[in-house]
Amino acid sequence: MDRILEISPVDRIAVVEPGVVNAVLSRAVGEHGLYYPPDPSSWETCTIGGNIGTASGGLCCVKYGVTAEYVLGLEVVLADGRLLSTGRRTAKGVAGYDLTRLFVGSEGSLGIVVKAVLALRPKPPRQLVLAAEFPSAAAACDAVCAIMERGHTPSLLEIMDRTTIRAVNAMAQMGLPDTTEALLLAAFDTADPGPDLAAAGELCAAAGATQVVPPRTRPSPSCCSRPAGCR
Ligand SMILES: Cc1cc2nc3c(=O)[nH]c(=O)nc-3n(C[C@H](O)[C@H](O)[C@H](O)COP(=O)(O)OP(=O)(O)OC[C@H]3O[C@@H](n4cnc5c(N)ncnc54)[C@H](O)[C@@H]3O)c2cc1C
């Protein structure tokens, strides 16, 4: 059950079977100028059925939310073999109990999803990523609070502590600065991300960042969970 049954740019939905791999769906909707935001780091291998089962999210959830926000409707086979349809395929659909949400995150315990109606968004501009090094994880957290408190909406906001940085370097040889105590990545995917990036950089410095590396070019594929070309 790995077919994409429908992609509708008019309704901004995709109708899929549960075995569709997240990355396959993301690339397919991208060809229509659309975007399926839930992006667990396992996106190259995990399925939409598994994403629904675990209510997964990824780096972009700070702006776009997690799987639950994008599942509009489901077809589910219940334990006694009945086929249950939940939800909608319209932008608005507020009548009745929200059974769709009940199934999202239920890990297959309530039934087996055999079809899903997923909401899509217009594909945003490619994000630009700023990196900042901090002398402590607490200082990096202060920067996160300042960025959010000032009303910025990053498309990615990720802290890595020193243990994590070293583990990533050991596994993926990414060349991250492994003498720093904490690394903060902040990205913006608006049409003009410059002012947000500049303000985020200043807030990082005010929170004690020892180094702020602004994006001079488009981000490298390793800067975010999604490889180049996806967005
Ligand atoms: C390397 C790695 C990185 C990850 N990164 C993230 C991350 O950044 N963010 C995050 O939130 N999660 C992350 N995860 C966990 C993530 O939630 C899962 O990878 C993914 O959502 C599971 O999809 P899967 O296809 O592997 O499902 P499986 O592992 O096969 O199943 C997951 C659950 O869903 C249920 N399920 C599967 N299909 C159906 C179906 N058709 N109907 C009903 N239930 C079903 C299963 O019974 C099981 O309980 C990561 C996992 C890995 C291994």
The ligand as an SDF file (V2000), in Angstrom:
LIG
                    3D

 53 58  0  0  0  0  0  0  0  0999 V2000
   16.8570    7.7630   12.3880 C   0  0  0  0  0  0  0  0  0  0  0  0
   15.5390    8.1670   12.9800 C   0  0  0  0  0  0  0  0  0  0  0  0
   15.2450    9.5180   13.0790 C   0  0  0  0  0  0  0  0  0  0  0  0
   14.0050    9.9110   13.5980 C   0  0  0  0  0  0  0  0  0  0  0  0
   13.7480   11.2470   13.6970 N   0  0  0  0  0  0  0  0  0  0  0  0
   12.5640   11.6500   14.1820 C   0  0  0  0  0  0  0  0  0  0  0  0
   12.2700   13.0350   14.2780 C   0  0  0  0  0  0  0  0  0  0  0  0
   13.0790   13.8870   13.9050 O   0  0  0  0  0  0  0  0  0  0  0  0
   11.0540   13.3900   14.7870 N   0  0  0  0  0  0  0  0  0  0  0  0
   10.1330   12.4560   15.1980 C   0  0  0  0  0  0  0  0  0  0  0  0
    9.0470   12.8200   15.6440 O   0  0  0  0  0  0  0  0  0  0  0  0
   10.3920   11.1510   15.1070 N   0  0  0  0  0  0  0  0  0  0  0  0
   11.5800   10.7260   14.6190 C   0  0  0  0  0  0  0  0  0  0  0  0
   11.8540    9.3950   14.5390 N   0  0  0  0  0  0  0  0  0  0  0  0
   10.8160    8.4660   14.9580 C   0  0  0  0  0  0  0  0  0  0  0  0
    9.7070    8.5800   13.9030 C   0  0  0  0  0  0  0  0  0  0  0  0
    8.4970    8.8310   14.5550 O   0  0  0  0  0  0  0  0  0  0  0  0
    9.6400    7.3420   13.0730 C   0  0  0  0  0  0  0  0  0  0  0  0
   10.8570    7.2090   12.3530 O   0  0  0  0  0  0  0  0  0  0  0  0
    8.5500    7.3140   12.0230 C   0  0  0  0  0  0  0  0  0  0  0  0
    7.4630    8.1850   12.2510 O   0  0  0  0  0  0  0  0  0  0  0  0
    8.0650    5.9070   12.0120 C   0  0  0  0  0  0  0  0  0  0  0  0
    7.7190    5.5560   10.7110 O   0  0  0  0  0  0  0  0  0  0  0  0
    7.9360    4.0590   10.2180 P   0  0  0  0  0  0  0  0  0  0  0  0
    7.4210    3.9920    8.8310 O   0  0  0  0  0  0  0  0  0  0  0  0
    9.3120    3.6190   10.4710 O   0  0  0  0  0  0  0  0  0  0  0  0
    6.8860    3.3000   11.1640 O   0  0  0  0  0  0  0  0  0  0  0  0
    7.0490    2.0110   12.0580 P   0  0  0  0  0  0  0  0  0  0  0  0
    8.2160    2.1230   12.9730 O   0  0  0  0  0  0  0  0  0  0  0  0
    6.9180    0.8360   11.1850 O   0  0  0  0  0  0  0  0  0  0  0  0
    5.7300    2.1570   12.9280 O   0  0  0  0  0  0  0  0  0  0  0  0
    5.6190    3.1460   13.9030 C   0  0  0  0  0  0  0  0  0  0  0  0
    4.2840    2.9430   14.6470 C   0  0  0  0  0  0  0  0  0  0  0  0
    3.2230    3.2620   13.7610 O   0  0  0  0  0  0  0  0  0  0  0  0
    2.3440    2.1570   13.6600 C   0  0  0  0  0  0  0  0  0  0  0  0
    1.8950    2.0700   12.2690 N   0  0  0  0  0  0  0  0  0  0  0  0
    2.6410    1.9550   11.1350 C   0  0  0  0  0  0  0  0  0  0  0  0
    1.8520    1.8930   10.0460 N   0  0  0  0  0  0  0  0  0  0  0  0
    0.5710    1.9780   10.4950 C   0  0  0  0  0  0  0  0  0  0  0  0
   -0.7010    1.9530    9.8490 C   0  0  0  0  0  0  0  0  0  0  0  0
   -0.8280    1.8220    8.5310 N   0  0  0  0  0  0  0  0  0  0  0  0
   -1.8140    2.0520   10.6060 N   0  0  0  0  0  0  0  0  0  0  0  0
   -1.7090    2.1640   11.9660 C   0  0  0  0  0  0  0  0  0  0  0  0
   -0.5360    2.1860   12.6380 N   0  0  0  0  0  0  0  0  0  0  0  0
    0.5930    2.1010   11.9030 C   0  0  0  0  0  0  0  0  0  0  0  0
    3.1670    0.9240   14.0660 C   0  0  0  0  0  0  0  0  0  0  0  0
    2.3230   -0.0750   14.5900 O   0  0  0  0  0  0  0  0  0  0  0  0
    4.0570    1.5150   15.1200 C   0  0  0  0  0  0  0  0  0  0  0  0
    3.3810    1.5630   16.3660 O   0  0  0  0  0  0  0  0  0  0  0  0
   13.0540    8.9530   14.0250 C   0  0  0  0  0  0  0  0  0  0  0  0
   13.3690    7.5980   13.8960 C   0  0  0  0  0  0  0  0  0  0  0  0
   14.5900    7.2150   13.3720 C   0  0  0  0  0  0  0  0  0  0  0  0
   14.8900    5.7400   13.2500 C   0  0  0  0  0  0  0  0  0  0  0  0
  1  2  1  0
  2  3  1  0
  2 52  2  0
  3  4  2  0
  4  5  1  0
  4 50  1  0
  5  6  2  0
  6  7  1  0
  6 13  1  0
  7  8  2  0
  7  9  1  0
  9 10  1  0
 10 11  2  0
 10 12  1  0
 12 13  2  0
 13 14  1  0
 14 15  1  0
 14 50  1  0
 15 16  1  0
 16 17  1  0
 16 18  1  0
 18 19  1  0
 18 20  1  0
 20 21  1  0
 20 22  1  0
 22 23  1  0
 23 24  1  0
 24 25  2  0
 24 26  1  0
 24 27  1  0
 27 28  1  0
 28 29  2  0
 28 30  1  0
 28 31  1  0
 31 32  1  0
 32 33  1  0
 33 34  1  0
 33 48  1  0
 34 35  1  0
 35 36  1  0
 35 46  1  0
 36 37  1  0
 36 45  1  0
 37 38  2  0
 38 39  1  0
 39 40  1  0
 39 45  2  0
 40 41  1  0
 40 42  2  0
 42 43  1  0
 43 44  2  0
 44 45  1  0
 46 47  1  0
 46 48  1  0
 48 49  1  0
 50 51  2  0
 51 52  1  0
 52 53  1  0
M  END
$$$$
